[in-house]
Amino acid sequence: MSNHLQDTVTLRNGVKMPWLGLGVFKVEEGPELVNAVKTAIVKGYRSIDTAAIYGNEEGVGEGIRQGLKEAGLSREDIFVTSKVWNADLGYEATLAAYETSLQKLGLEYLDLYLIHWPVEGKYKEAWKALETLYKEEKVRAVGVSNFQIHHLEDLMKDGDVKPVINQVEYHPRLTQKELHAFCQKHDIQLEAWSPLMQGELLDNNVLKEIAEKHGKSVAQIILRWDLQNGVVTIPKSTKEHRIVENSSLFDFELDAEDVSKIDGLNQNHRVGPDPDNFDF
């Protein structure tokens, strides 16, 4: 269990990944983005998650450089994730997309590279490219995002390298218990995107009660629930006080009753697309 902002989980291949990171989905290029990434690093975050489709890798790279400089850290001190977009799924196209992401970020390697969505008929070729990048030590770890059990089974049937991460929509309204159990069984670390359900859960009365009991915010309660469930989490924020608040999760613990109440909020409800039914 994670007890500190910089605590890590050891992925199946031995690479250590921070339990908590900063997500930058829908944060546009510009000073706000650069400042958010820099602030997160200065305030103790050691993991940054972006993707090609976010269109903000250049700003993320600039924020990383500024953050490392201000915090007196080196590249090896942080964990950077990006993802290959659907239009680039294919062996050669994925290899090229990886190089493009590195160039935009201004980095020599990524710590984690993910297939963003399981596009039917395309993700296996892309996975071969990720395996090549991994075997050539151009990336420290490879994984997937938005994969259901059947996608994972299909991928692992023919793959040489197993994904170490599955990053999925995960929050109290979508607890993904079956998928989580499958990933645990196969030593695939689950990671939550949209852990706060894009803010939709912040007014939930059950969560507000638990937050009051612990003297914490609803966001902190949800993120703590992620960690106690053994799920890596990457809340998004651009505001300094929220970035700091989202990381203040290590001075309290949810009890069994709290966890049970939060689990009870599940409705298998998605705010994002259904991985079995998307058209992009």
C-alpha positions, 0 to 999 in steps of 0.5 A, a space after each residue: 500500500 502506498 504511504 507517500 506521494 513518491 511510493 511506487 508499484 513494481 511492474 511485472 518487468 521490475 520497473 517501478 511506477 509511481 502510484 500517483 501521477 498527473 494526467 493532462 487530458 484536454 489540457 491545451 498547449 500553452 502556459 497553463 499546461 507547462 505550469 501545471 506539469 512544472 508545478 506537479 514535479 516541484 510539488 513532489 509528483 514523479 509521474 506525468 501521463 499524456 498521449 499523442 491525441 491530446 495534442 499537448 506533448 510539446 508543452 508537457 515536455 517543456 513543463 518537464 524540463 522546467 520542473 526538473 530544473 527547478 526541483 534539481 532532478 534528472 530525467 531518471 527521477 520521473 516516469 513519463 507515459 504517452 500513448 499511440 493514437 488509433 490512426 497510427 496503429 500498425 507496425 511501421 506506423 506505430 514505430 514512427 508515432 513513437 519517434 514523433 512523440 519522443 521528438 515532441 516531448 524532447 525526451 530520449 525515451 519513455 517510461 511507458 508507452 500504451 496502445 490507446 484504444 483496442 481498434 479491431 484488426 489493428 491493435 495486434 500489429 501495433 503491439 508487435 511494434 511496442 514489443 520491438 521498442 521494448 526489446 530494443 530498450 527504447 521504452 522501459 515498459 509497454 501496456 494498453 489502455 481501454 482493453 477489456 478482458 477479451 482484448 487482453 486475452 486476444 493480445 496475450 495469445 500471440 504476443 511475446 511480451 505481456 502488457 504490464 499496464 491496463 489504463 481504463 476508466 475507473 471510478 466509484 460508478 465504474 468499479 470494473 471488478 471483473 477486469 481488475 481481478 483478471 488483471 491481478 491474476 495476470 500481473 497486469 497493473 490496473 491504472 485509472 483514468 478519469 478517477 473523479 468521473 470528470 467531476 461528476 462525483 464531487 457532489 455525491 452525498 455518500 462521498 461527502 459524508 465520508 469526506 467529512 468524517 476524515 476531514 478531507 475533500 471528496 476528490 481525496 476520498 476517491 483517490 485514496 480509494 483507488 490507492 487502497 484498491 491497488 489501482 494507479 491513478 492520474 487525476 487531472 488538474 491545472 490549478 496549483 492548489 488542486 494539484 497539491 490537494 490531490 496528492 495529500 492522500 497519505 495521512 489517512 486511511 479509509 476503513 472497511 465500511 468506507 470502502 464498502 460504501 464507495 464500492 456500493 456506488 457502482 452502476 457500471 456507468 461510463 463517462 467515456 466511450 465503451 471499449 467494445 463500441 467506439 468509432 474513432 
